[in-house]
Amino acid sequence: MGTEALLKGIYHEVVEIRERLETLEEILVPSEDISKEELEEIEKLKEESLSGEHVEWERLKRELNLDV
């Protein structure tokens, strides 16, 4: 068996394993449908968190004497 044939065999096994893992993931990890309103709320909260007030982590550590 040549190297190319061996690599093709390994590739097909990897693809098969990936498909099995995806099937297991679908079974084990529950998926939940969300409404359009919920999605809009999540997007709004994300935007607020990215553009809102924040505290620099390094400054906070210094202020709380957590700087090691």
Steps between C-alpha positions, in 0.01 A plus 500: 500500500649831393525812709226676303257212550584490870437874535169470317397218734590708805314799359183296450525367855539854635195614302299208637609577857408867455152403379455274804613779733258745341219249549595455865518876546147539365381239750695625803485878455144620502418769251240759570315712253472863596246749381582803289432720803745303715767524232447875473532533879823300499641719222397814689668378820812408305520848347447661841771288657748587225430873495410560864708596799776269597789479741846409388599168655857608580382820671242308703763251617725786614216671683407180681865417572472181299802580288740213556 
